[in-house]
Amino acid sequence: MIPRSPLDDPEKAAHAWARYRQIMRWMMLVTVTLVVGSLWVLYKSNGMVSIHMYIAAALGIGFTMLLTSALMGLLFLSSGTGHDDAIADKLEEERNR
């Protein structure tokens, strides 16, 4: 039998997703700060080269930071709510027979 996940409870799920959104808001602030700082460092070290370099750098840094924080946030959400423990491990069941 497959155990029920704690995220099946609407109250716990709402709390977990609210916490995830809060983490993502903070990471958006960190990302914007990091992108602005990186563009400033690039400008100070290279001067005004091409606007395309700055656009590519901003998009690359921003996308990487946001994707990483989204995936890590989902990992923390899954682990913190006990959702990871609510799996049916077929191999463990076979070993116990």
C-alpha positions in Angstrom: 0.0 0.0 0.0 1.3 3.5 -0.8 1.5 5.7 2.2 -0.3 9.1 2.1 1.9 12.2 1.7 1.6 15.0 4.2 1.0 17.3 1.2 -2.3 15.6 0.7 -3.6 17.6 3.7 -4.7 21.0 2.4 -3.5 22.9 5.4 0.0 21.5 5.4 0.2 21.9 1.6 -0.9 25.6 1.9 1.7 26.2 4.6 4.5 24.5 2.6 3.7 26.3 -0.7 3.5 29.7 1.2 7.0 29.0 2.6 8.2 28.0 -0.9 6.9 31.3 -2.3 8.6 33.2 0.5 11.9 31.5 -0.3 11.5 32.3 -4.0 10.7 36.0 -3.2 14.0 36.2 -1.2 15.9 34.5 -3.9 14.5 36.9 -6.5 15.8 39.8 -4.5 19.2 38.0 -4.2 19.2 37.3 -7.9 18.4 40.9 -8.9 21.1 42.2 -6.6 23.6 39.7 -7.9 22.8 40.5 -11.6 23.2 44.2 -11.0 26.4 43.7 -9.1 27.8 41.4 -11.8 26.9 43.9 -14.6 28.6 46.7 -12.6 31.8 44.5 -12.2 31.7 43.7 -16.0 31.3 47.4 -16.9 34.1 48.4 -14.6 36.5 45.8 -15.9 35.6 45.9 -19.6 33.9 49.3 -20.2 31.1 49.6 -22.7 31.7 46.7 -25.1 28.5 45.5 -26.6 25.0 45.7 -25.1 24.5 42.1 -26.2 27.3 41.0 -23.8 25.5 42.6 -20.9 22.1 41.2 -21.9 23.5 37.7 -22.2 25.3 38.0 -18.9 22.2 39.3 -17.1 20.0 36.6 -18.6 22.5 33.8 -18.0 23.2 34.7 -14.4 19.5 35.5 -13.7 18.2 32.3 -15.3 20.8 30.1 -13.6 20.2 31.6 -10.1 16.4 31.4 -10.4 16.4 27.8 -11.8 18.8 26.7 -9.1 16.8 28.3 -6.3 13.5 26.9 -7.6 14.9 23.4 -7.7 16.5 23.6 -4.3 13.3 25.2 -2.9 11.3 22.2 -4.2 13.9 19.9 -2.7 13.5 21.6 0.7 9.7 21.6 0.3 9.7 17.8 -0.4 12.1 17.0 2.4 10.7 19.4 5.0 7.1 18.2 4.7 7.8 14.5 4.9 6.8 14.0 1.3 10.0 12.1 0.6 9.2 9.5 3.3 5.8 8.8 1.8 7.1 6.5 -1.0 6.5 2.9 -1.7 10.0 1.3 -2.0 9.5 -1.9 -3.9 13.1 -3.0 -3.5 12.8 -2.7 0.3 9.6 -4.8 0.3 11.3 -7.5 -1.7 14.3 -7.5 0.6 12.1 -8.0 3.7 10.4 -11.1 2.2 
